[in-house]
Amino acid sequence: MRTTRVLIALAALLVLAVPAFAQHGRGYGRHRNYGPEREGEFRIRVGAFQPDGESDYWRDVNDEFTGSIDDFENADFGADYLLGLGNHLSLSFGGSVYEGDSTQAYRRFLDNNNDRIRHDTTLDIASGTVGLVYHVFGPGATLQPYVGFGGGAYWWQIKESGDFIDLGSPQRPIFNADLKSNGVAFGHYWLAGLQAPITRNVSLFAEGRWTSVKDNLKDDFEGFGDIDLGGREFAAGVSWRL
């Protein structure tokens, strides 16, 4: 699975970072001068996001169509600014973008040519969040584990394009359509990560995030219940002290 490959890459990234730090560690350590508070830093990250799929919409889709929620695992990209509030605490402002897609077909129906009746489903999510990050050790540590939590707004759209069956009609005709629903939901996240400085101002980091977000479907999906927009993200990135 793509998540497994990402996790292996994250582990390799940190393994490579430690020798790089050790090569310069002595001189770097002697001249550290961070002051009483942690300095601000800008981060960019890339990873893999796997939606949880715990909602009315995803359960109905799994029952009616081929495939699974795992098909929507895909890359996501994010950026964060950490404002130091003390030696162990930072205020985080961040955002991310994700798009997952899958081609699905009816499990129990075929067309007149005994072919699958298919459509494409696309899920887009963009976030803007604020949170707190607790750095377990001080800013001068060789390896810097951290944990955090926060919340914010999540802009989303679900779109289905292709062929569908009108199950409300006795003839069950097949029709082509572009169906979509979108909105803004509010949710929260938790994170845990590990950061490895490689120079005085640059660090590498790897982290996992767990997001909880749900919203009610509307527009073309009115009456279909709620949709789960939360999931698990595993990412790696680069951090610059400002």
N, C-alpha and C positions, 0 to 999 in steps of 0.2 A: 504494500500500500504506500501511497505517497507520504502519508504521515510518518511511517517507519523510516523512509529514506531521509525525510527532513530531520528526524531525531538523530539519525546517524551523522548527518552533516553537522548538526549543532554540537554534538559531542566532539567531533573531529575539530571543529572550529576552536573550541576552548582548549583542547589538547595542544593544538598548534600555538595558541596564544600564550600558554604558560612558559614554554621554553623561550619564546621571544621576550617575555618580560624578565625571565631569569637572567638572560644575557646582559641586560642593562640594569638589573635590579639593585645592585649594590650602590652604584653611583646615583641612581634615581632615588633610592631610599634616603641617602645621606642629605640630599638637597631638597627634600620635600618641605614645602612651606604652604600649607593649605589654609592657615588661619583657623579661627574658632568655628567657622561655619562651612558647610559644603557649598561648593560653587555651582552655578547653573551649568546645564549641559543640554545639548541638542542631540537627539537620537533619530536614526532612520532604521527601519526593520523590514524584513521580508520573511514570510513564513507560509504555513499551510493552515487553512481554516476548515474545520469539519463541523457542519451544523448538527445539532442534537436531534432535531426532528420529532420532538415530543409535543404534538399538538393535533387538533382535529384535522387540519389540512393534510399534514404529512401522513397520518394514519389512513385517511381516505385514499390518498395517492398510492400508498404502499399496497392497499387492498385491491385497488382497481387496475393499476398499471404495473408493467414490468419495471425492474430496477429497484434501487433502494436509496435511502438518504446518503449512503456512502458515496454515491456517484457525484454528489455535489461538493465533495472535497476539492479545494482548489487553492491557488496562491492568493495571499492577501498582502497588502503593503500598508505601512503605517509610519507615522512620525510623531515624536513627543518632545516637549520641552520640560525639563525638570528644574524647578526653582528651589534652591536650597533654603530650608527653614531652620537648619541647625546641623549639627555634626552627623545626625543619623536620620534626618527626615527631609523629604522633598515634596513639593507640590507639583503634580504632573498635569500638563495640558496636552492632549493628544487627539489623533484622528487616524482613521484607517479606511481602506476601500477593499471590497471583495466582490467577485462575480463567480458564481457557480452555475453550471448548466448540465443538462442530461436529456437524452432522447428516450422517450417512453412510449409504450404501446399497450393497448388493452390486453389484459390477461385472458379474457373469456370470449372475445369477439374477433372475427376476421371480416375482411370485405368480400365482395362478390367474387374476387379472384383468389380467395384464400390467402391473401396477404395481410400482414400486420397493419393496424390502423395506428399511425404514429403522430406524435407531436413533440416539439422541443419546449423544455421548461428552463427558464433562466431566473436566477435569484440574484439581485443586487443589494448590497448593504454598504452604507457609508456611515461612519460614526464621528462624533465630536464629544470628547469626554474630559472630565476633571477628576483627579484622584490624589491619594496620598501614597507615598512610597517610603517604606522603612528600610534603611540600610543597616544590616545586622552589625557590621564592623564600621570603623571610621573610614574616612576617605583615603587614608594612606595604606590600607590593607592590600596585600598582594592579590588576593581573590576576594570579591565583594558580593556575597549573597544578599538578596533583597526580596521583600514581599510587599504587596500593595493591594489597594482596592479603590474603587471609584464608580462613577456613573455618568450618564449623559444621554444625548439624543442619538437615535439610530434611524437614518433615512433608508427606506427599503422599497423594493418593487419586486413583485413576482409576476412573470409573464409566461403564458402558454400559447404557442403558435403551431398550428397544424390542423390535422383532421380529428374530428370528434363525432360521437354518436349522440343523437337526440334520444335518450332513453325514456323520455316522457311521451314519445309517440309510438303507437303500436308497430309502425313500419320500421322504426329505429333507423331513420335516414342518417347518412354521414354528411357532415358539413365541414367547411374550412373556416377557421376563425383565428383572430388574435385576441386573447383574453388577458387582462392584467388588473392588478390591484396594487396600490402603493399607499404609503403613509409615513408618519414619523412616530416612533415609539420611544419610550424612556426605559432604560434598563441599567444594570450594574455589572461590574466585573471584579474578578480577583486575579492576582498574578503572583508568580514566583520566578525568580531568575538568578543568574550568576553573571557577574561582570569581571573582566580581566583587563587591567590597564596594560597597554603595550608601549606607550610613551607617556610623558607627563600630561598631555592633553587629549590623547586618543585611547579609547578602550573598545574591546569587543564584548558583546554580551549575547546570552541566549536566555529565553524565557518562555514560560507557558502562561496562557490567559484562559480563563473560564468565564464566559459571558452568559448572562441570563436576560433575555428580552422576548416579549410576546406582544402581539397586537391582533386586533380583530380585522378580518378580511372585509373588503367592501368592493364597490364598483362591480366589475364583472363576476366577482366571487362573493357577492353579498349572500349571506345565509350559510356559508361554508364553515363558519366557526372561526377559531383563532389560528394563527400561524406562529410557530416557534422560530425566532430569529437568532437564538443563542447557540453557543457551541464552544468548541475547543480550538485554540490557536497555539501553534508552536512556531517560534520565530527566532531569528538571529539578526544581529545588526551591528552598527558602528555608532559610537558615541563620541562627541567632541565637547570638551570643556570650553565654556565661553568666558 
